[in-house]
Amino acid sequence: MEEDAAARKAAEQERDKVLNRLYRAGQDERRRLARDLHDHAGQHLVALNFGLRRLTSHLTDPKSAYEIDKLLKQAQDIGSALRRVSLELRPPALDEFGVVTALRHLVNEWGRATGIAVELQLVGPESTLSTELAITLYRLTQEALTNVAKHAGEPSHVSVVVLFSPTHLTLTVDDNGVGFEADDASTLALVAQGKLGLVGMRERMSLVGGSLELESSPGRGTTVLARICLVKDFCSDA
């Protein structure tokens, strides 16, 4: 029995190592794609816009000028879409300014875009997070806010709290929206309810050895609590 338990533990550890390598490889690829979209596709769009504007200055036919204006508008829309995709792949603020500044920007932009009052609280001295954990914290916050916008109805307030402690990193996102029946928060139940974002958050947490808890009931809003262990020895003993 002891040998079986040891074998299972070794297999789980090896699985976690493989998943972590895949996760890091995926994040590296996202960063490369974001950079390529910005540098290469962005440069081509700038050249296209410049060429179309220069062409417009030589046109005398109003109909042709109108068609060029439509093409310019389409090029601008493509540029906006590329910037949005690039930000979703890898927010530059995360690499340039750190996770706290990136979170502030994310929360402020979300509040501006949705018109919902949102508050970010940072509790405790900021921990030095690995790139993997910083990305995880950012993506969890991003997905939690996206879920609020999609599923919470018309909440009047959203609270985002990040708690830094010597042993744990905790994210709490709380809204006073419509809520849902969370007695059965299994993956199958969440998929059936169309809450795929929560499923993705749970999967993301499993990759870093964290936990995700949901508290919600109809008419009483929703609380998402994500907890990541920072000290392996402490967590294994807890």
Secondary structure, DSSP 8 states (H G I E B T S, - for coil): -HHHHHHHHHHHHHHHHHHHHHHHHHHHHHHHHHHHIIIIIHHHHHHHHHHHHHHHTT---HHHHHHHHHHHHHHHHHHHHHHHHHHHH--HHHHHH-HHHHHHHHHHHHHHHH--EEEEEEESS-----HHHHHHHHHHHHHHHHHHHHHS-S-SEEEEEEEE-SSEEEEEEEE-S-----S---HHHHHHTT-HHHHHHHHHHHHTT-EEEEEE-TTS-EEEEEEEES-HHHHHH-
